[in-house]
Amino acid sequence: MGVAVIELVRPPRSADADAIATALQAMVVAFREIEDPSRSGPLLRDGDDVAEGTHDIADFLDRLRRDLRLWNAFQSDACFIDDDGEIC
């Protein structure tokens, strides 16, 4: 079973696609870049979720940032000591 990875489908030279790749890298998100010379602009795909165009891609990245913040809020290396002195 493969790992689901966000795909950035992009034209060969695109400042917009470069900016999207930089944003994904800053979020420390696994993604694959697929160069498609027939594309005029970038496209983001996460399974069946596809974002194309400036507004849709910005929304996609905003949702991803929110999801990552929520995910990280519940991740912890914390441990506790119960009333009997037992630790996790």
HUFEN-V163352 format. One record per run of one state. SS is the DSSP state (a for helix, b for strand, c for the rest). FROM is the first residue (numbers start at 1). TO is the last residue. If there is no record, write none. Layout:
ss & from & to
SS & FROM & TO
SS & FROM & TO
This chain:
ss & from & to
c & 1 & 5
b & 6 & 10
c & 11 & 14
a & 15 & 26
c & 27 & 30
b & 31 & 35
c & 36 & 42
b & 43 & 46
c & 47 & 48
b & 49 & 52
c & 53 & 53
a & 54 & 73
c & 74 & 80
b & 81 & 81
c & 82 & 86
b & 87 & 87
c & 88 & 88
